[in-house]
């Protein structure tokens, strides 16, 4: 069985490395190699990775996206079709969810956020109405965690731009404005968040270990047969049992 983490892609080496590190963490949790594919900017693409997979065994693809935007709804299915692979399972996007909102909140607290700060959820941006609805859902979930209203700001497509959202918060009397990064990895959009004029900007979500656990669970739930699901988890248990037997042999 092949496991693929499909991300957006970035020209910034640090962002590419961050996605690679995230896949490596998930691989460790599953004791099964997770490959990385990118739907835009650079390769390998999902269709390229899928075309190299054995057609007789299932492939699970987890979209490393935080909403149901164009890349999830159109690009990724097109890559699957182009690959010619007949046994591909594509999971839902990572967000919105309560787990994702809690990771955003944790990153926000790490950035030295304080109750009473004006918070803006800084997303890449989209013109897709489904993705915008997902982003509003995440902002609502985050509002419940911060105890105050969280507004939206976009680093690319859509309005308001995060810079405009910061200016609007200051006009409304905010003493401190904090941008909660709603991005997976460092890259152009994260840099735009840092240059928007906010007092603080939280780190991308990919730096939080909880994201790797969330992705690992997506893979586990998508495994089509119980026996295969158990095999994904069993190797680490086998290693522990082997170490225990060796310890017993050394200490009769």
Secondary structure as UniProt FT lines:
FT   STRAND          2..7
FT   HELIX           13..30
FT   STRAND          34..38
FT   HELIX           46..51
FT   TURN            55..56
FT   STRAND          59..63
FT   HELIX           71..75
FT   HELIX           76..83
FT   STRAND          88..90
FT   HELIX           98..110
FT   TURN            111..112
FT   TURN            115..116
FT   STRAND          118..123
FT   HELIX           129..146
FT   STRAND          150..154
FT   HELIX           162..171
FT   TURN            172..173
FT   STRAND          177..181
FT   HELIX           188..194
FT   STRAND          200..201
FT   HELIX           205..207
FT   HELIX           209..222
FT   HELIX           226..250
//
